[in-house]
Amino acid sequence: MEKKLFIKNMVCNRCIKAIQRDVEILGIQLKHIQLGSIIYEERSKDDFNNIKTILENNGFEILLAQDQQLVEQIKIELIKLLQKLPLQLEKTLSKYLESTMSIEYSKISKIFSFNESITIEKYFIKLKIEKVKELIQLQENNFTEISQLLDYSNVNHLSRLFKNETGMSLTEYKNSQKSIRNALDQIR
């Protein structure tokens, strides 16, 4: 019988590869795997417990509550948005999430804020700041180009947000020899 599991902290392609490898080592057939979830063929009741153990050993968690599943789906959708640059939202973030998830934004927003103690918009800003850090470290774009890639109206707007979030200017961050980035699953 096919079973779908929603998985917390599964936020990158390396996560997918690690889970896929470990589940296949158990001899459990994965039907589908994507950020935030897997579908597998359950042959025995032990399969769930074995998958749960592997996930927990790798820092993941199975989400059983619907609200938690929804929150994780929102996070995954926002992370996916930032994987393809330039960021091109044809509508507002709220309309994008509403159409992508087929749920009223007011409900999405309320559940997300209650569970994460942060608004979706603030969370998305934090994700974008992490993307800015990544782009600075790659040294392929100047600050103006980075602001355009992330759909900021101008570099000054990005600079203010970056300073508010990190306590450093873009230049200070670029000139620091430290890679001060947060893992996507740790953003709150």
C-alpha positions in Angstrom: 0.0 0.0 0.0 1.3 3.5 -0.9 2.0 5.8 2.0 2.8 9.5 1.9 4.9 11.1 4.6 5.4 14.9 5.1 8.9 15.6 6.4 10.2 18.6 8.3 13.6 20.1 7.5 13.8 18.5 4.1 14.8 21.7 2.3 17.4 21.0 -0.3 18.5 18.5 -3.0 21.1 17.0 -0.7 18.3 16.2 1.8 16.5 14.3 -1.0 19.6 12.3 -1.9 20.3 11.4 1.7 16.8 10.2 2.4 16.6 8.4 -0.9 19.8 6.6 -0.3 19.0 5.6 3.3 15.5 4.4 2.6 16.6 2.4 -0.4 19.3 0.7 1.8 16.4 -0.5 3.9 15.0 -2.1 0.8 11.9 0.1 0.9 10.7 1.2 -2.5 10.2 5.0 -2.9 7.5 5.8 -5.4 8.1 9.6 -5.3 10.4 11.9 -3.4 10.4 15.7 -3.4 11.2 18.5 -1.0 9.1 18.0 2.1 7.6 14.6 1.3 8.0 11.0 0.2 5.6 8.4 -1.1 6.7 4.8 -0.4 5.4 1.3 -0.9 4.6 0.0 2.6 5.0 -3.8 2.8 5.0 -4.2 6.5 4.2 -2.2 9.6 8.0 -2.0 10.4 8.6 0.1 7.3 7.1 3.2 8.9 9.2 2.8 12.1 12.3 2.1 10.1 11.8 5.2 7.9 11.1 7.2 11.0 14.3 6.1 12.7 16.4 6.9 9.6 14.8 10.3 9.3 15.3 11.2 12.9 19.0 10.0 12.8 19.5 12.5 9.9 17.8 15.5 11.6 14.4 15.1 9.9 11.0 14.7 11.5 7.8 13.1 10.2 4.9 15.6 10.4 1.6 14.1 11.4 -0.5 17.1 12.2 -2.1 18.8 9.2 -1.2 22.3 10.4 2.5 21.3 10.6 2.3 19.8 7.1 0.8 23.0 5.8 3.5 25.1 7.4 6.2 22.9 5.9 4.5 23.0 2.4 4.6 26.8 2.6 8.3 26.8 3.5 9.0 24.5 0.6 7.1 26.7 -1.9 9.0 29.8 -0.7 12.4 27.9 -1.0 11.5 26.7 -4.5 10.7 30.3 -5.5 14.3 31.3 -4.7 15.9 28.4 -6.5 15.1 30.0 -9.9 16.6 33.5 -10.3 15.7 36.1 -11.3 12.7 35.9 -8.9 9.6 36.7 -10.9 6.5 36.9 -8.9 3.7 37.9 -11.4 1.4 38.6 -8.4 1.8 39.3 -4.7 3.3 36.6 -2.5 -0.1 36.1 -0.9 -1.8 35.5 -4.2 1.0 33.2 -5.3 0.7 31.0 -2.2 -3.1 31.1 -2.4 -3.1 29.8 -6.0 -0.3 27.3 -5.5 -1.8 25.8 -2.4 -5.5 26.2 -3.2 -6.2 27.6 0.3 -7.3 31.1 1.3 -4.3 33.2 2.2 -5.9 34.3 5.5 -6.0 30.7 6.6 -2.5 30.0 5.4 -1.1 33.1 7.1 -2.9 32.4 10.4 -1.7 28.8 10.6 1.9 29.8 9.6 2.1 32.6 12.1 0.6 30.6 15.0 3.0 27.7 14.4 6.2 29.6 13.6 5.7 32.8 15.6 6.7 34.8 12.5 4.7 36.0 9.5 5.1 34.5 6.1 6.4 37.8 4.7 9.0 38.1 7.4 10.1 34.5 6.9 10.4 35.1 3.1 12.6 38.1 3.8 14.8 36.0 5.9 15.0 33.4 3.1 15.9 36.1 0.6 18.6 37.5 2.9 20.2 34.0 3.1 20.1 33.9 -0.7 21.8 37.4 -0.8 24.6 36.0 1.4 25.0 33.0 -1.0 25.1 35.3 -4.0 27.7 37.6 -2.4 29.9 34.6 -1.6 29.7 33.4 -5.2 31.0 36.8 -6.3 29.3 36.6 -9.6 27.1 39.6 -9.2 27.4 43.1 -7.8 24.9 44.4 -5.2 22.7 46.1 -7.8 22.4 42.8 -9.8 21.7 40.9 -6.7 18.9 43.3 -5.8 17.5 42.9 -9.3 17.7 39.1 -9.2 15.7 39.1 -6.0 13.1 41.6 -7.3 13.9 44.5 -5.0 12.9 47.9 -6.3 16.4 49.2 -5.7 19.7 48.3 -4.0 19.0 50.7 -1.2 15.9 48.8 -0.2 17.9 45.5 -0.2 20.7 47.3 1.8 18.3 48.4 4.5 16.7 45.0 4.9 20.1 43.3 4.9 21.4 45.6 7.7 18.2 45.1 9.7 18.4 41.3 9.5 22.2 40.8 9.9 23.5 43.9 11.6 26.0 44.4 8.8 26.0 46.3 5.6 26.3 44.4 2.3 29.9 45.6 2.0 30.8 44.6 5.5 29.4 41.2 4.9 31.3 40.9 1.6 34.6 42.0 3.2 34.3 39.8 6.2 36.2 36.6 5.8 33.4 34.6 7.6 30.7 32.7 5.9 27.9 33.6 8.3 24.9 31.8 6.8 22.0 30.1 8.4 20.8 26.7 7.3 17.4 27.0 5.6 15.8 24.6 8.1 17.0 26.8 11.0 15.4 30.1 9.8 12.8 31.4 12.2 
